[in-house]
Amino acid sequence: MKVSRPPAGLRETLQCACTPRPAVFNRQRAFEIRPRRFTTAPIPQASGGRFAAAPVRFPQQRENRNFQQDDDIGAQPIFTDDLLSLQHLVAKYANLPTVKPGEQPRVSWRGLAEYRDQVGESVKASKYQKIVKLLARLNQIHPSLVPADVQEAINEYRRDIDVFKNVRRPAPVDGMGRTLGAGRRKSATARAWLVEGNGEVLVNGKTLVEAFGRVHDRESVIWALKATNRIDKYNVWGLSQGGGTTGQAEALTLAIGKALMAHEPALKPALRRAGVLTRDPKRVERKKPGKEKARKMPAWVKR
């Protein structure tokens, strides 16, 4: 098959048209910054209407609302203001030197009921404890460096009483030389009378061996006397009811400890170390639905 070739002059013309031109670097044009123009106006549609872009729609910005603290914002506005003001004072004077724990001035703060009456709001006890903790922190500042605004805040929550006279009165000794103490443990309650004697112990009209079969329970009843070496100096008459034998024995421990402290107040540190002046708050955990006991689950069977 023969292929016709174009004339020589036409071939030279085609070669010149197809040959790429050398790139020329224009320095001034390369570093020229051209501003871009943006517009949100709708783009005019083409004649056919098929290749036109849809108009750009931006979401409307919400108006900034300046909220002010008012009575209807927050359930307890007065309490919130008091809490924030105390937090501001604590943060402001956090770098001031403080005294050691136990050496700060003794202050009696207002109670929860009194604070509720003043502000007129039903403040929870857990929330009021936050205010008391902040006041205790401000009270730890060294007395010679307490600022005026801190002292004003402390005086606002201080009770007008003599804290050194606000001491619990000891249980009185009656005309027969007896003192009474009461104690509780779980569901058991107990009362114990102490009188000077030779160490006889009666519980509900029975001896210690007859009332409690376990040796541990017998030791628990007279532990307050044994820890202070007063086992043969006092006679004990106790009444206990409710609960089981262990609960009644530990309730009598607390009752005898309080009655012994009424006879000899100087034994309070020793009784406190022996643990016979603190009520044990532990109780049996309730049973839950779907479980055999408080936490025991039924056996899982696959089939």
C-alpha positions in Angstrom: 0.0 0.0 0.0 1.4 3.3 -1.0 1.4 6.2 1.5 1.3 9.7 0.1 3.8 12.1 1.7 3.1 15.8 2.0 5.3 18.2 0.2 8.6 19.3 1.7 7.4 22.8 2.5 4.4 21.5 4.3 6.5 19.1 6.4 8.7 21.9 7.6 5.6 23.9 8.6 4.2 21.0 10.6 7.5 20.4 12.4 7.7 24.0 13.5 4.2 23.9 14.8 4.7 20.6 16.8 8.1 21.5 18.3 7.6 22.6 22.0 8.8 26.1 22.8 11.5 26.5 25.5 10.1 27.7 28.9 11.2 31.2 29.8 11.3 31.9 33.6 9.8 35.3 34.4 11.2 36.2 37.8 8.9 39.2 38.4 5.8 37.3 37.4 6.7 34.3 39.5 6.8 36.2 42.8 3.8 38.3 42.1 1.0 37.7 44.6 -2.4 37.9 43.0 -5.4 38.4 45.3 -8.1 35.9 44.9 -11.7 37.0 44.8 -14.4 35.0 46.4 -18.0 35.5 46.0 -21.2 33.9 47.4 -23.3 35.0 44.5 -25.0 32.3 42.5 -23.1 31.2 39.4 -25.0 32.0 36.2 -26.1 28.8 34.6 -24.9 27.8 31.2 -27.1 27.8 28.1 -27.9 24.1 28.6 -28.3 24.3 32.4 -26.7 20.9 33.0 -23.2 22.0 34.1 -24.0 24.9 36.3 -22.9 24.6 40.0 -25.4 25.0 42.8 -25.3 28.2 44.8 -23.2 28.1 48.0 -25.2 28.4 51.2 -23.4 29.1 54.5 -25.1 28.2 57.9 -26.3 31.2 59.8 -24.3 32.1 62.9 -26.1 32.0 66.2 -26.4 35.1 68.2 -24.2 35.3 71.3 -26.3 35.5 74.4 -24.9 37.0 77.5 -26.3 35.0 80.4 -26.5 36.7 83.7 -26.8 34.9 87.0 -30.4 35.3 88.2 -32.7 33.6 90.6 -34.2 31.4 87.9 -30.8 30.1 86.8 -29.7 27.4 89.2 -31.7 26.0 92.1 -29.5 27.5 94.8 -28.0 30.9 93.6 -27.1 32.2 97.1 -25.3 29.0 98.0 -23.4 29.1 94.7 -22.3 32.6 95.3 -21.0 31.8 98.8 -19.2 28.8 97.5 -17.5 30.6 94.6 -16.5 33.5 96.9 -14.8 31.2 99.3 -13.1 29.3 96.5 -11.8 32.6 95.2 -10.3 33.5 98.6 -8.6 30.1 99.0 -7.1 30.4 95.5 -6.1 34.0 96.1 -4.2 33.4 99.4 -3.0 29.9 98.7 0.7 30.9 99.1 0.3 32.4 102.6 2.0 30.4 105.4 -0.2 28.2 107.5 0.0 26.7 110.9 0.4 23.0 111.7 -2.8 20.9 112.0 -4.2 21.3 115.5 -2.6 24.6 116.1 -5.1 26.8 114.2 -7.6 29.0 116.2 -10.5 26.9 117.5 -13.7 28.0 115.7 -17.3 26.6 115.9 -19.0 27.0 112.5 -22.7 27.5 112.1 -24.9 24.4 111.6 -26.7 23.4 108.5 -30.1 24.3 109.8 -29.0 27.8 110.7 -27.5 28.3 107.3 -30.7 27.1 105.6 -32.7 29.6 107.5 -30.4 32.4 106.6 -30.2 31.8 102.8 -33.7 30.4 102.5 -32.6 27.5 100.3 -32.7 23.7 100.9 -29.0 23.1 100.8 -27.9 19.5 101.2 -25.5 18.5 104.0 -22.9 17.3 101.5 -22.9 20.6 99.7 -22.6 22.6 103.0 -19.6 20.4 103.9 -17.8 22.0 100.9 -18.2 25.4 102.5 -17.0 24.1 105.9 -13.9 22.6 104.3 -13.0 25.9 102.6 -13.5 27.8 105.9 -11.2 25.3 107.6 -8.6 25.9 105.0 -8.9 29.7 105.4 -8.7 29.2 109.2 -5.3 27.5 108.8 -3.6 30.7 107.6 -1.2 32.1 110.2 -3.1 34.4 112.6 -0.6 37.2 112.2 -1.1 37.2 108.4 -4.8 36.8 108.0 -6.2 39.3 105.4 -9.2 41.5 106.2 -11.5 39.8 103.6 -10.6 36.3 105.0 -11.3 37.4 108.5 -14.6 38.9 107.4 -15.6 35.6 105.7 -14.7 33.6 108.8 -16.7 35.9 111.1 -19.7 35.5 108.8 -19.9 31.8 109.4 -18.6 31.7 113.0 -21.0 30.9 115.9 -21.2 33.4 118.7 -20.3 30.9 121.5 -17.2 30.2 123.6 -15.8 27.1 122.0 -13.8 26.3 125.1 -16.9 26.0 127.2 -18.8 24.0 124.6 -17.7 20.7 126.0 -19.9 17.6 126.4 -20.8 17.1 130.0 -19.7 13.7 131.4 -22.3 11.3 132.6 -23.2 12.0 136.2 -22.6 9.7 139.1 -25.9 9.1 141.0 -26.3 9.0 144.8 -25.4 5.2 144.9 -22.1 5.7 143.0 -23.4 4.3 139.7 -22.7 5.5 136.2 -24.8 4.7 133.1 -23.5 4.0 129.6 -25.3 3.1 126.4 -24.1 1.3 123.3 -25.3 -0.1 120.0 -24.0 -2.6 117.5 -26.0 -3.8 114.4 -29.5 -4.4 115.7 -28.5 -4.8 119.3 -28.7 -2.2 122.1 -27.3 -2.3 125.5 -27.1 -0.3 128.8 -24.5 -0.8 131.5 -24.3 0.4 135.1 -20.9 0.6 136.8 -20.3 0.7 140.5 -17.2 0.2 142.6 -16.9 -3.5 143.7 -14.9 -6.7 143.3 -15.3 -7.4 139.5 -18.7 -9.1 139.4 -20.4 -9.0 135.9 -24.1 -9.7 135.3 -25.9 -9.5 132.0 -29.7 -9.7 132.0 -29.5 -11.3 135.4 -27.1 -14.0 134.2 -23.4 -14.5 134.8 -21.0 -13.9 131.9 -20.6 -17.6 131.2 -24.3 -18.2 131.2 -25.1 -15.2 129.0 -22.4 -15.8 126.3 -21.2 -19.2 125.2 -18.3 -18.0 123.1 -15.1 -17.0 124.8 -14.6 -14.2 122.3 -17.9 -12.6 123.3 -17.0 -12.8 127.0 -13.7 -11.1 126.3 -15.5 -8.4 124.3 -17.8 -7.5 127.2 -15.1 -6.8 129.7 -12.5 -5.5 127.2 -12.8 -1.9 128.5 -12.0 -3.0 132.1 -9.2 -5.4 131.0 -7.5 -2.8 128.8 -7.3 -0.3 131.7 -6.5 -2.8 134.5 -9.9 -2.2 136.2 -11.2 -5.8 136.0 -11.4 -6.3 139.8 -12.4 -2.7 140.8 -15.9 -2.3 139.4 -19.1 -4.4 139.3 -21.1 -4.4 136.1 -24.9 -4.8 135.6 -25.9 -4.9 132.0 -29.1 -5.1 130.0 -29.0 -6.0 126.3 -31.6 -6.8 123.7 -32.0 -7.2 120.0 -29.7 -8.8 117.5 -27.5 -11.8 118.2 -25.0 -12.7 120.9 -22.0 -11.1 119.2 -24.0 -7.9 118.5 -25.1 -7.7 122.2 -21.5 -8.4 123.4 -20.0 -5.6 121.3 -22.9 -3.2 122.3 -22.0 -3.9 126.0 -18.4 -3.1 125.2 -19.3 0.4 124.1 -21.7 0.9 127.1 -19.2 -0.3 129.7 -16.5 1.9 128.1 -18.7 5.1 128.4 -19.7 4.2 131.9 -16.0 3.7 132.9 -15.0 7.1 131.4 -17.7 8.8 133.5 -16.1 7.3 136.6 -12.6 8.2 135.6 -12.4 10.9 132.8 -8.6 10.6 132.8 -8.9 7.2 131.2 -10.3 8.6 128.0 -7.0 8.4 125.9 -6.5 4.8 127.0 -10.1 3.9 126.2 -9.9 5.6 122.9 -6.8 3.6 122.0 -8.5 0.4 123.0 -11.4 1.2 120.6 -14.2 1.0 123.2 -15.5 4.6 122.7 -16.3 4.4 118.9 -19.5 2.9 117.6 -19.0 0.3 114.9 -21.2 1.4 111.9 -20.9 -1.8 109.9 -24.2 -3.6 109.3 -25.3 -6.7 107.3 -25.7 -5.8 103.6 -29.3 -6.2 102.3 -30.2 -9.0 99.9 -30.6 -8.0 96.3 -33.3 -9.2 93.8 -32.0 -11.9 91.5 -29.3 -13.0 94.0 -29.2 -15.6 96.7 -27.7 -13.2 99.2 -26.3 -9.7 99.2 -23.8 -10.5 96.4 -23.9 -14.3 95.9 -25.2 -15.2 92.5 -26.9 -18.5 91.6 -24.9 -21.1 89.8 -24.7 -20.6 86.1 -25.8 -23.6 84.1 -25.1 -23.7 80.3 -28.0 -26.2 79.5 
